[in-house]
Amino acid sequence: QSVLTQPPSVSAAPGQKVTISCSGSSSNIGNNYVSWYQQLPGTAPKLLIYDNNKRPSGIPDRFSGSKSGTSATLGITGLQTGDEADYYCGTWDSSLSASYVFGTGTKVTVL
Amino acid sequence: QVQLVQSGAEVKKPGASVKVSCKVSGYTLTELSMHWVRQAPGKGLEWMGGFDPEDGETIYAQKFQGRVTMTEDTSTDTAYMELSSLRSEDTAVYYCAATGTLEDWFDPWGQGTLVTVSS
């Protein structure tokens, strides 16, 4: 059972904007950097955002990340059909013993 | 550019062990910290463990301690994940994923290895 909570699904029309929330606690998001991963159907996850709001080379600026307190948010603007995927947040958790935790995952549907 | 290539799909019986490999190219394994993540059919991502460069040791998720072993062969730049006492709930795609020095994100990922546990 994941300690990071995301909405199961979000949807919007092409060209619109969606936001995905990731809620955690002081032992994870509150004191660590957050990453976001995109998983297209049938493929391995791919890094989308790291250190809360940084984009790796090749990731368009339509994708953005932010963090406030114990929550993080992924934003996707100018939604495209190719953005239909599952999105996961992730961070380290320092409760008990160090472990990496992923969010529950959010399915983005382009209407 | 770092690339991770994993071994092929496996079918195992309950109680058996499985060993999945992850070959690094573009970098040497010593320049990376390798982690393993699994994904059961239709489910989310689950971190299993990985190398902690601060301690120089491999750390495992509590759920898998005693049942998983992660090793590396630096002569071939290949990482391994062995899971023992397999049960049906271990049926999943297993991914290796790398982090660099002082990084806490996973990039890149291997293509995944499907492990099916069935009698």
Interface residues (C-beta under 8 A of the other chain):
Chain A: S2 N32 Y33 S35 Y37 Q39 A44 P45 K46 L47 Y50 D51 P56 Y88 G90 T91 W92 L96 S97 A98 S99 Y100 V101 F102 G103 T104 G105
Chain B: H35 V37 G44 L45 E46 W47 G50 D52 I59 A61 Q62 Y95 A97 E103 D104 W105 F106 D107 P108 W109 G110 Q111 G112
